[in-house]
Amino acid sequence: MTTVFDRYLLRRYLYVFSVLFVCVLGLFVVIDGFTNVDAFQEQASDSSEVLALMSGYYLVQSSMFFNLTAPILAVISAMVVFAMLVKHSELLPVLSAGVPLYRLLVPVFAGAVLVNVLIVLNRELVIPRLAERMQVERGESAGAAHEVEPIYDYQSHIRIDGEALYLSERRLGGARFVLPVPEIVGDLTTLRAREAVHFSAAEGRPAGWLLREAQPAYAELDLTEAGRKRVLPVKDAADLFVVTDVDFDQLHNRNRSYQFSATPDLVRRIHNPAFGQASVRSIAHHIHERLVSPLSNVLCVLVVVPLVARRESRSLVGNMALCTAVLIVLYGSAQGCAYLARANMLSTDLAAWLPAIATGTLGAWLSGYAQT
């Protein structure tokens, strides 16, 4: 049953979170905008167009910025709310009335859950739709060319390369597909095309790349039986279709591109034999981090409260400094576990869940230090 004080704490928590996010986002826009204003000016003809380019760019980037900062701000907001209760002597009357301190966590938990729901919706619905626009350089349009990172298909053993990648068009300019020996062809062959367009798997058609004006032609290829299933001719055209599960976004910013994908897409990539072991480990750890992140945020609140509202404490500033130091240590531990997972020194699931286990244990141990 909610009370007036519960609603008061919930409103305060959401207000603090909103103010913090707007301030941090504004600081990021001002610093990054003034530092890189030349990049916007090179693409614009007048000042109004510069402002339009900057507004569009940072509006799109705000979605990823929210995904990165909201988990941290959710915990800091809880710390600020309880610090304000202590500072304004609002906590003592409630405790004197026999209400336990952890009862006051209910509205704060509700606010933290609401923030985490927004994070999940933003990550699963908004970011994948804006992925191409988020990866453009400052001042560039969504159709700008990107540098190609060659990739090796571990299933078909085909090496994919090109001169430029256009994310919004799913197109690879100056495409080069190296066909291996003896899996696909009898002699080592490089398929060259003016451009290659990626097509996702559909009913009756596998995923792959359509090579326009490909050379050499299909009749000139010394394909094996397996190769004829990988390299397909296109009727009434000088084009070829190469069957491969390597997606277009794997050719650019490969170490971060999976962060722009929805979780179901990442699960399919893990089970895709075309991806290398290093990529699979990074994606698997990222999925575990997505699953554990909401729980970690809530557990961090359990660490914050007894440190801020510590009994027999002499200084609120000292309490907040100690709380901040503990949060920094927890965050550093999580980053350290992630590094060990990428270095194959720790399993991906343990690297993601170990910080949450440590945070929960610390929160339970600190509960005895909270005011009563």
C-alpha positions in Angstrom: 0.0 0.0 0.0 1.5 3.3 -1.1 1.6 6.4 1.1 2.0 10.1 0.5 5.6 9.7 1.6 6.2 6.9 -1.0 4.9 9.1 -3.8 7.0 11.9 -2.5 10.2 9.8 -2.6 9.3 8.4 -6.1 8.8 11.9 -7.5 12.0 13.1 -6.0 13.9 10.1 -7.4 12.6 10.6 -10.9 13.2 14.3 -10.6 16.8 13.8 -9.5 17.4 11.3 -12.3 15.9 13.6 -14.9 18.0 16.5 -13.8 21.2 14.5 -13.7 20.6 13.0 -17.2 19.8 16.4 -18.7 22.9 18.0 -17.1 25.2 15.2 -18.1 23.8 15.1 -21.7 24.0 18.9 -22.0 27.6 18.8 -20.8 28.5 16.1 -23.3 26.8 18.0 -26.2 28.5 21.3 -25.3 32.0 19.8 -24.9 31.8 17.4 -27.9 30.0 20.0 -30.1 32.6 22.8 -29.6 35.5 20.3 -29.9 34.2 18.9 -33.2 32.4 21.9 -34.7 34.8 22.0 -37.6 33.5 18.6 -38.8 30.0 20.0 -39.0 31.1 23.2 -40.7 32.8 21.2 -43.5 29.5 19.6 -44.4 27.3 22.8 -44.1 27.0 26.0 -46.1 25.8 28.3 -43.4 25.3 28.5 -39.6 21.7 27.4 -39.7 22.7 24.2 -41.5 25.4 23.6 -38.9 22.9 23.8 -36.1 20.6 21.5 -38.0 23.4 18.9 -38.5 24.4 19.2 -34.9 20.9 18.9 -33.6 20.2 15.8 -35.7 23.5 14.1 -34.8 23.2 14.6 -31.0 19.5 13.8 -31.0 20.4 10.3 -32.4 23.4 9.9 -30.1 21.3 10.8 -27.1 19.7 7.3 -27.3 23.1 5.6 -27.0 24.2 8.1 -24.4 21.1 7.2 -22.3 21.9 3.5 -22.6 25.4 4.1 -21.3 24.8 6.6 -18.5 21.3 5.6 -17.2 22.5 2.6 -15.1 25.0 4.8 -13.3 22.7 7.7 -12.9 20.0 5.4 -11.5 22.3 4.5 -8.6 23.6 8.0 -8.1 20.0 9.3 -7.9 19.2 6.9 -5.1 22.3 8.2 -3.3 21.2 11.8 -3.7 17.7 11.1 -2.6 18.8 9.6 0.7 21.5 12.2 1.2 18.7 14.9 0.9 16.6 13.0 3.4 19.5 13.0 5.9 20.5 16.6 5.2 16.9 18.0 5.7 16.3 15.8 8.8 13.4 14.1 7.1 14.7 10.7 8.0 14.6 10.9 11.8 10.8 11.5 12.2 10.1 8.5 9.9 12.4 6.3 11.9 11.0 7.6 15.2 7.5 6.5 14.0 8.8 2.9 13.8 9.1 2.8 10.0 12.3 0.8 9.1 14.8 2.4 6.8 14.5 -0.3 4.2 10.8 0.4 3.9 11.7 3.7 2.3 13.5 1.7 -0.4 10.2 0.6 -1.9 9.5 3.8 -3.9 13.2 4.1 -4.8 13.2 0.5 -6.0 10.1 1.3 -8.1 11.9 4.3 -9.7 15.0 2.2 -10.4 12.8 -0.5 -12.0 11.1 2.1 -14.2 14.5 3.4 -15.3 15.7 -0.1 -16.1 12.5 -0.7 -18.2 13.3 2.4 -20.2 16.8 1.2 -20.7 15.6 -2.1 -22.0 13.1 -0.6 -24.3 15.6 1.9 -25.6 18.2 -0.9 -26.2 15.9 -3.4 -27.8 13.6 -1.1 -29.9 15.2 2.3 -30.4 18.9 1.7 -30.8 18.6 -1.1 -33.5 16.5 1.2 -35.6 19.0 4.0 -35.4 22.2 1.8 -35.6 23.3 3.1 -39.0 22.8 6.7 -38.1 24.6 6.3 -34.8 27.8 5.0 -36.5 28.3 7.9 -38.9 31.0 10.5 -38.2 30.1 14.0 -37.1 28.7 16.0 -39.9 28.2 13.1 -42.2 24.9 11.8 -43.6 23.5 8.3 -43.0 24.6 7.3 -46.5 28.3 8.2 -46.0 31.0 5.7 -46.9 32.8 3.8 -44.2 36.1 2.1 -44.1 35.8 -1.7 -44.6 37.2 -4.2 -42.1 37.9 -7.4 -44.0 36.2 -10.5 -42.4 36.6 -14.2 -42.7 33.6 -16.5 -42.9 34.5 -19.4 -40.6 31.7 -21.6 -42.1 32.4 -21.2 -45.9 36.0 -20.0 -45.5 35.3 -17.0 -47.8 37.2 -13.8 -47.2 35.1 -10.6 -47.7 36.7 -7.2 -48.4 35.9 -4.0 -50.3 36.7 -0.4 -50.8 33.8 1.3 -49.0 30.8 0.3 -46.9 27.4 2.1 -47.0 25.5 1.0 -43.9 22.2 2.6 -44.7 22.1 0.9 -48.1 23.6 -2.4 -46.9 26.0 -2.0 -49.8 29.7 -2.8 -50.3 31.5 -0.8 -53.0 34.4 -2.3 -54.9 33.7 -5.7 -53.4 36.2 -8.5 -53.3 35.3 -12.1 -52.3 38.2 -14.5 -52.1 37.0 -18.1 -52.7 39.0 -20.8 -50.9 40.7 -23.9 -52.3 39.6 -26.7 -52.4 36.3 -26.0 -50.5 34.7 -23.7 -53.1 36.9 -23.6 -56.2 39.7 -25.7 -57.8 42.0 -22.7 -58.1 42.3 -19.7 -55.7 39.8 -17.1 -57.1 38.9 -13.6 -56.2 35.4 -12.4 -57.2 35.5 -8.7 -58.0 32.3 -6.6 -58.4 31.4 -3.0 -58.8 29.3 -3.4 -55.7 27.7 -6.0 -53.5 24.3 -5.7 -51.8 23.5 -7.7 -48.7 20.2 -9.6 -48.4 18.9 -11.2 -45.3 17.5 -14.7 -45.3 13.9 -14.9 -46.5 11.5 -17.6 -47.5 13.1 -19.6 -50.3 16.3 -17.5 -50.3 19.4 -17.8 -48.0 21.3 -14.9 -46.6 24.1 -13.5 -48.7 25.5 -10.9 -51.0 24.4 -10.0 -54.6 27.6 -9.1 -56.6 26.7 -6.8 -59.4 28.8 -7.1 -62.6 30.9 -9.8 -61.1 34.2 -10.9 -62.6 35.0 -13.6 -63.5 31.6 -14.7 -64.8 29.9 -17.8 -63.4 30.8 -19.9 -66.4 34.5 -19.2 -65.9 34.5 -20.4 -62.3 35.9 -23.8 -61.5 33.4 -24.5 -58.7 33.3 -27.7 -56.7 30.0 -29.3 -55.7 30.0 -27.4 -52.4 31.0 -24.2 -54.3 27.9 -24.5 -56.6 25.8 -24.2 -53.4 27.7 -21.2 -52.2 28.1 -19.2 -55.5 24.8 -19.0 -57.4 24.2 -17.5 -60.9 21.5 -14.8 -61.3 19.2 -15.4 -64.2 19.5 -13.0 -67.2 22.3 -10.9 -65.5 26.0 -10.8 -65.2 25.6 -10.9 -61.4 26.4 -13.6 -58.8 24.9 -14.4 -55.4 27.3 -15.5 -52.7 25.6 -17.4 -49.9 27.1 -16.4 -46.5 25.8 -15.6 -43.0 28.3 -12.7 -42.6 26.1 -9.6 -42.2 26.9 -6.2 -43.6 27.5 -4.6 -40.1 30.3 -7.1 -39.4 32.4 -5.2 -42.0 32.6 -2.0 -40.0 33.4 -1.2 -36.3 33.2 -5.0 -35.6 34.3 -4.7 -32.0 31.3 -2.4 -31.1 28.7 -3.1 -33.8 27.0 -5.8 -31.7 26.1 -3.1 -29.1 23.7 -1.7 -31.6 21.8 -5.0 -32.1 18.8 -6.4 -30.3 19.3 -9.3 -28.0 17.5 -11.9 -30.3 19.9 -11.0 -33.1 22.9 -11.4 -30.8 21.6 -14.9 -29.8 21.4 -15.9 -33.4 24.9 -14.7 -34.0 26.2 -16.9 -31.2 24.8 -20.0 -32.9 26.1 -18.9 -36.3 29.1 -20.9 -37.3 30.3 -18.1 -39.7 31.6 -16.1 -36.7 34.9 -16.6 -35.1 35.4 -17.7 -31.5 36.7 -14.3 -30.3 33.5 -12.6 -31.7 31.3 -15.2 -30.1 32.9 -14.7 -26.7 32.5 -10.9 -26.9 28.9 -11.2 -27.9 28.1 -13.9 -25.2 29.6 -11.7 -22.5 27.7 -8.7 -23.8 24.4 -10.7 -23.6 25.2 -11.7 -20.0 25.9 -8.1 -19.1 22.5 -7.1 -20.5 20.8 -9.7 -18.4 22.6 -8.9 -15.2 22.6 -5.1 -15.6 19.1 -4.5 -14.1 19.9 -6.7 -11.1 23.2 -5.0 -10.5 21.6 -1.6 -10.5 19.1 -2.7 -7.8 21.8 -4.3 -5.7 23.9 -1.2 -5.9 21.1 0.7 -4.3 21.3 -1.7 -1.3 25.0 -0.7 -1.0 24.3 3.0 -1.3 21.6 3.3 1.4 23.5 2.0 4.5 26.6 4.0 3.5 24.7 7.3 3.0 22.4 6.9 6.0 25.1 5.3 8.2 24.3 5.3 11.9 26.6 7.2 14.2 28.2 9.0 11.3 29.6 12.5 11.8 29.6 13.9 8.3 27.2 13.5 5.4 29.9 14.6 3.0 32.2 11.8 4.4 29.4 9.3 3.9 28.9 10.3 0.3 32.6 10.3 -0.4 32.9 6.8 1.0 29.8 5.7 -1.0 31.3 7.1 -4.2 34.6 5.3 -3.5 32.8 2.0 -3.0 30.8 2.4 -6.3 34.0 3.2 -8.2 35.6 0.0 -6.8 32.6 -2.0 -7.8 32.6 -0.5 -11.3 36.3 -1.1 -11.7 35.8 -4.7 -10.6 33.1 -5.2 -13.3 35.4 -3.7 -15.9 38.3 -6.0 -14.7 36.1 -9.1 -15.0 35.1 -8.0 -18.6 38.7 -7.7 -19.5 39.5 -11.2 -18.1 36.6 -12.5 -20.2 37.9 -10.9 -23.4 41.3 -12.3 -22.6 39.8 -15.8 -22.3 41.0 -16.0 -18.6 37.5 -16.1 -17.2 34.3 -17.6 -18.5 31.8 -15.1 -20.0 28.9 -16.0 -17.7 31.1 -15.8 -14.6 32.7 -12.5 -15.7 29.2 -10.9 -16.0 27.6 -12.4 -12.9 30.5 -12.3 -10.5 30.3 -8.4 -9.9 26.6 -8.8 -9.2 27.2 -11.5 -6.7 29.9 -9.4 -5.0 27.6 -6.4 -4.9 24.8 -8.4 -3.4 27.1 -9.8 -0.7 28.4 -6.4 0.1 24.9 -4.9 0.4 23.9 -7.6 2.8 27.0 -7.1 4.9 26.5 -3.3 5.0 22.8 -3.6 6.1 23.9 -3.6 9.7 25.4 -0.1 9.4 22.1 1.5 8.3 20.3 3.9 10.7 17.4 2.3 12.6 
